Amino acid sequence: MENQIQIFVIVSSIFLGIFFLVTVYLIIKLKLNDMLLMRSEKKLKNFNVELQKKVEEKTDELVQSQKKFKALYELNKEVLENSPAGIIKLNAGDIIDYVNPEIEKILEYRTSKNKELLFQNINDVKEFRQMKIKPFLEKIKAKKKFTNETSFIPESQTQKFVEIKGVPLYEDNEQAGAVILINDITQSIIAEEKLKESYQLLQNSTEDIILAMSSTSEMRDPYTAGHQKRVAELALAIAEKMSIPDKQKEGVRFASIIHDIGKISVPSDILSKPGKITNMEYEIVKNHCKIGFDLLDKIKFPWPISQIVFQHHERIDGKGYPNGLKNGDILLEARIISVADVVEAMTSHRPYRAALGIEKALDEISQFKNVKYDTNVVDACVELFANEEFAFSS
């Protein structure tokens, strides 16, 4: 019996020890879990604070973006609605899905009719067919910009001129339509035409004045009547052969017609003297370049007429008159006229000699090519006669 009691005490002690250890373990584990939970709660709280902060920041950014987008939208709308150019937006099928008010003015549409443009194929609109819009749209579909001037006739039946520009639109790198700008340039075209007419009228008046001046100078010298006209013919032919700019060609022509106007100051008995003139008389004749310059320099021509006339007796070796200019210092127009002047003079009758003929004249300028006369001018002149591209009028 005593042994059984001892065994029971031992077993009981073991169970009590195990129970105590389990209890301690559970208490410790519970404490650890509490600590971990508290730490997790702290982390979660910190995470929630950061998350809230980020949400507030992103919300503020979104609000600011919305404000900017709204402001940009309003600005774009303001620009489009008040643009001085007509604006049309097309979708990929050439259907009109936006027009601004300026289109109403350009096409002379009423507001209600302007709205009818929406959702129409642009190729079906009469005014755009008149503008021949289809080739422009094909350029856009080929991913090209275009600019072109064209015209159409609105309801007023008064022709309008417009400038059309177009660019393709893209969405996600895919072509999604086009934007077309239309500017009314009718007034500019009309003004340009009037300016051209005024310029032509002015040019005609200038030509009439120059021809009148030429006739005045030739009335005093019957032996050189027509000389300036024939020099002008040859000089212009040389200028065309050399392919100089049109404005320079005009200067050559008009300066040639009056290149000897300064001879009105030379006594007629010297101009028509049958024999050789004296050195003193020659100095008087030479002064016609300066007199011509003084007369013409007071007139504001579109070309340097006075300088061309002043220089037409200069020579590229510096031995001409009145200023002994050399090569590049002499205007090209003057170099052309100097060759034409020599050729015409040698092929015409003078009081002191008979005409020498075209062969001698061409020999003269060829012999002194690059000495007295510009090489390119001489070559052009010789080629004109060699190819029978030019002949003096009677």
C-alpha positions in Angstrom: 0.0 0.0 0.0 2.8 2.3 0.8 4.4 1.7 -2.6 1.2 2.5 -4.3 1.1 5.8 -2.4 4.6 6.6 -3.5 3.9 5.8 -7.1 0.8 8.0 -7.0 2.8 10.9 -5.5 5.5 10.5 -8.1 3.0 10.4 -11.0 1.1 13.4 -9.5 4.3 15.3 -9.3 5.2 14.6 -12.9 1.8 15.7 -14.1 2.0 18.9 -11.9 5.4 19.6 -13.4 4.2 19.1 -16.9 1.1 21.3 -16.2 3.3 24.0 -14.8 5.7 23.9 -17.8 2.8 24.0 -20.2 1.2 26.8 -18.3 4.5 28.8 -18.3 5.0 28.1 -22.0 1.5 29.3 -22.8 1.9 32.4 -20.7 5.2 33.2 -22.4 3.8 32.5 -25.9 0.8 34.7 -25.1 3.0 37.5 -24.0 5.1 37.1 -27.1 2.0 37.2 -29.3 0.9 40.3 -27.5 4.2 41.9 -28.2 4.1 40.9 -31.9 0.5 42.1 -32.1 1.4 45.4 -30.6 4.3 45.8 -33.0 2.1 44.8 -36.0 -0.5 47.2 -34.8 2.1 50.0 -34.7 3.4 49.1 -38.2 -0.1 49.0 -39.5 -0.9 52.3 -37.9 2.2 53.9 -39.4 1.3 52.3 -42.8 -2.2 53.7 -42.6 -0.7 57.2 -41.8 1.6 57.0 -44.8 -1.1 55.6 -47.0 -3.4 58.4 -46.0 -0.7 61.0 -46.6 -0.1 59.5 -50.1 -3.8 59.5 -50.9 -4.1 63.1 -49.9 -1.0 64.0 -52.0 -2.4 62.1 -55.0 -5.8 63.6 -54.5 -4.3 67.1 -54.4 -2.3 66.3 -57.6 -5.5 65.0 -59.2 -7.4 68.1 -58.3 -4.6 70.3 -59.6 -4.5 68.2 -62.9 -8.2 68.6 -63.2 -7.9 72.3 -62.8 -5.1 72.5 -65.3 -7.0 70.3 -67.8 -10.1 72.4 -67.4 -8.1 75.6 -67.8 -6.3 74.1 -70.9 -9.7 72.9 -72.3 -11.2 76.4 -71.8 -8.1 78.0 -73.4 -8.2 75.6 -76.4 -12.0 76.2 -76.7 -11.4 79.9 -76.6 -8.7 79.7 -79.2 -10.7 77.5 -81.5 -13.9 79.5 -81.2 -12.2 82.8 -81.8 -9.6 81.7 -84.3 -9.2 84.0 -87.4 -8.9 80.8 -89.4 -11.6 78.4 -90.2 -11.0 75.1 -88.4 -12.4 71.7 -89.4 -11.8 68.4 -87.7 -12.3 65.2 -89.6 -12.5 61.6 -88.4 -10.8 58.8 -90.2 -13.7 58.5 -92.6 -13.5 62.1 -93.7 -16.6 62.9 -91.6 -16.8 66.4 -90.2 -17.0 66.2 -86.4 -16.0 69.8 -85.5 -16.2 73.2 -87.2 -15.5 76.6 -85.6 -17.5 79.8 -86.1 -15.1 81.2 -88.6 -16.1 78.6 -91.1 -19.6 80.2 -91.1 -18.1 83.5 -92.2 -15.8 82.0 -94.9 -18.5 79.7 -96.4 -21.1 82.4 -95.8 -23.3 80.0 -93.9 -26.0 81.0 -91.5 -25.5 79.6 -88.0 -28.2 76.9 -88.5 -26.7 75.9 -91.8 -23.3 75.8 -90.3 -24.4 73.1 -87.9 -25.5 71.0 -90.8 -21.8 70.6 -91.7 -21.4 68.3 -88.7 -21.4 64.6 -89.4 -21.3 65.2 -93.2 -18.6 63.7 -95.4 -16.5 66.7 -96.4 -16.4 65.5 -100.0 -20.2 65.8 -100.2 -20.1 69.5 -99.3 -20.5 71.7 -102.4 -18.1 74.4 -101.4 -15.3 71.9 -100.6 -15.9 70.1 -103.9 -15.3 73.5 -105.6 -12.1 73.8 -103.6 -11.1 70.4 -105.0 -10.5 69.1 -101.4 -10.2 65.4 -102.3 -6.5 65.5 -103.5 -5.5 67.3 -100.3 -7.2 64.7 -98.2 -5.3 62.0 -100.1 -2.1 63.7 -99.2 -3.1 63.7 -95.5 -3.8 60.0 -95.7 -0.3 59.6 -97.1 0.8 61.2 -93.8 1.8 64.4 -95.5 1.0 68.0 -94.6 -0.2 70.3 -97.3 -0.7 73.9 -98.1 -2.5 75.2 -101.1 -4.4 78.2 -102.5 -7.7 77.7 -104.2 -11.1 79.3 -104.7 -14.9 78.7 -104.5 -18.1 80.6 -105.2 -20.4 81.0 -102.1 -24.0 82.0 -102.1 -23.1 85.6 -102.8 -21.8 84.5 -106.2 -18.6 86.5 -105.5 -15.5 84.3 -106.0 -13.5 83.8 -102.8 -9.9 82.8 -102.6 -8.7 80.7 -99.7 -5.5 79.1 -98.4 -6.0 75.6 -97.1 -3.6 73.8 -94.7 -4.0 70.3 -93.4 -2.3 67.9 -91.0 -3.0 64.3 -90.0 -4.3 63.4 -86.5 -3.0 60.3 -84.6 -4.3 58.2 -81.7 -2.2 55.5 -80.3 0.1 55.8 -83.4 -2.8 55.2 -85.7 -4.1 57.9 -88.1 -7.5 59.0 -86.7 -8.4 61.9 -89.0 -7.2 65.3 -89.9 -7.4 69.0 -89.0 -7.9 71.5 -91.8 -7.3 75.2 -91.5 -8.9 77.6 -94.0 -7.9 81.3 -94.3 -9.9 83.8 -96.5 -7.2 85.5 -98.6 -9.6 87.2 -101.0 -8.6 90.7 -100.0 -4.9 89.8 -100.2 -5.3 88.4 -103.7 -7.3 91.5 -104.9 -4.7 93.8 -103.3 -1.9 91.8 -105.0 -3.6 92.1 -108.4 -4.1 95.8 -107.9 -0.5 96.1 -107.0 0.6 94.2 -110.1 -1.6 96.5 -112.2 -0.2 99.6 -110.5 3.3 98.3 -111.1 2.6 97.6 -114.7 1.1 101.0 -115.2 4.2 102.6 -113.5 6.5 100.5 -115.6 4.7 101.6 -118.8 4.8 105.2 -117.7 8.5 104.9 -116.9 9.1 103.3 -120.3 7.2 106.1 -122.0 9.2 108.7 -120.2 12.5 107.0 -121.1 11.5 106.7 -124.7 10.5 110.4 -124.8 13.9 111.3 -123.3 15.7 109.1 -125.9 13.8 110.8 -128.7 14.7 114.2 -127.3 18.5 113.4 -127.3 18.4 111.9 -130.8 16.6 114.9 -132.3 19.8 116.9 -131.9 22.0 114.2 -133.7 20.3 112.9 -136.9 23.3 110.7 -137.7 22.8 108.6 -134.5 19.0 108.5 -134.8 18.0 105.0 -133.7 21.5 104.3 -132.3 20.2 104.0 -128.7 17.3 101.9 -129.7 19.5 99.4 -131.6 22.0 99.3 -128.7 19.1 98.5 -126.4 18.1 95.6 -128.8 21.5 94.1 -128.8 22.2 94.7 -125.1 18.9 93.0 -124.1 19.7 90.0 -126.4 23.2 89.7 -124.7 21.6 89.9 -121.2 19.1 87.2 -122.1 21.9 85.0 -123.6 23.8 85.4 -120.3 20.6 84.5 -118.3 21.0 87.4 -115.9 18.0 88.1 -113.6 14.9 89.8 -115.0 15.3 92.9 -112.9 18.9 93.4 -114.3 17.6 92.8 -117.8 15.1 95.6 -117.4 17.8 97.9 -116.1 20.0 97.0 -119.2 17.1 97.7 -121.6 16.1 101.1 -120.1 19.6 102.3 -119.5 20.5 101.4 -123.1 17.6 103.4 -124.5 19.0 106.6 -122.9 22.7 105.8 -122.5 23.7 108.8 -124.7 21.2 111.3 -123.3 24.1 113.4 -122.0 24.9 114.3 -125.6 22.2 117.0 -125.5 25.0 119.1 -123.9 27.4 118.5 -126.8 27.2 121.1 -129.6 25.5 119.8 -132.7 28.4 120.9 -134.9 30.7 118.5 -133.0 28.2 115.7 -133.2 27.7 116.1 -137.0 31.3 117.1 -137.8 32.3 115.1 -141.0 36.0 115.1 -140.2 38.1 114.0 -137.2 37.3 116.0 -134.1 40.0 117.7 -132.1 41.3 116.6 -128.6 39.3 119.5 -127.0 36.2 118.5 -128.9 36.7 114.9 -127.8 36.9 116.0 -124.2 33.6 117.8 -124.6 32.0 114.6 -126.1 33.4 112.5 -123.3 31.6 114.7 -120.8 28.3 113.3 -122.0 28.6 110.4 -119.5 28.7 112.8 -116.6 25.9 115.0 -118.0 23.8 111.9 -118.4 24.5 110.9 -114.8 23.6 114.3 -113.5 20.3 114.3 -115.4 19.2 110.8 -114.5 20.4 110.8 -110.9 17.6 113.1 -109.9 15.1 110.5 -111.0 14.3 107.5 -108.6 14.3 104.5 -111.0 13.9 100.9 -109.8 17.3 100.3 -111.4 20.7 102.0 -111.1 20.1 103.8 -114.5 22.3 106.8 -113.7 25.3 104.7 -112.7 24.9 102.4 -115.7 24.8 105.5 -118.0 27.8 107.0 -116.1 29.9 103.8 -116.6 29.1 102.7 -120.2 32.4 104.0 -121.5 34.5 102.5 -118.7 36.8 99.6 -119.7 37.9 96.7 -117.6 41.6 97.6 -118.0 40.9 100.9 -116.3 41.6 103.0 -119.5 38.0 104.0 -120.1 36.3 107.2 -119.0 35.2 109.2 -117.0 36.5 107.6 -113.8 38.9 104.9 -115.1 37.0 102.1 -113.3 38.3 98.5 -113.6 36.6 95.1 -114.1 34.4 94.3 -111.0 34.0 98.0 -110.2 32.0 98.4 -113.4 28.3 97.4 -113.2 27.5 94.3 -115.3 24.8 96.3 -117.0 27.3 98.9 -118.1 29.7 96.2 -119.3 27.0 94.8 -121.5 26.0 98.2 -122.9 29.6 99.0 -123.6 30.0 96.0 -125.9 26.6 96.6 -127.6 27.5 100.3 -128.0 30.8 99.5 -129.8 29.2 96.8 -132.1 26.3 99.0 -133.1 28.5 102.1 -133.7 30.9 100.2 -135.9 28.1 98.7 -138.0 26.4 102.1 -138.6 27.3 105.1 -140.8 28.8 108.1 -139.2 29.6 111.6 -140.5 33.3 110.9 -140.5 33.2 107.3 -141.9 31.1 104.6 -143.5 29.8 101.6 -141.7 32.6 99.1 -141.0 30.4 96.0 -140.9 29.6 93.3 -138.3 32.8 91.3 -138.9 35.1 94.2 -138.0 32.9 94.9 -135.0 33.1 91.4 -133.7 36.9 91.3 -134.5 37.2 94.4 -132.4 35.5 93.1 -129.3 37.1 89.6 -129.6 40.6 91.2 -129.9 40.1 93.2 -126.8 38.2 90.6 -124.9 39.3 90.6 -121.2 41.3 93.8 -122.0 38.6 96.4 -122.7 35.5 94.3 -122.7 34.1 91.7 -120.3 34.9 88.1 -121.5 31.4 86.7 -120.8 29.7 89.6 -122.5 31.9 89.3 -125.6 31.4 85.6 -125.8 27.6 86.0 -125.6 27.6 88.7 -128.2 29.7 86.8 -130.7 27.6 83.6 -130.2 24.4 85.6 -131.0 25.7 86.6 -134.4 27.5 83.3 -135.1 24.3 81.4 -134.5 22.2 84.0 -136.3 20.2 84.5 -133.1 20.2 88.3 -133.5 20.0 90.9 -136.2 19.7 94.7 -135.9 16.3 96.2 -136.8 16.3 98.8 -139.6 
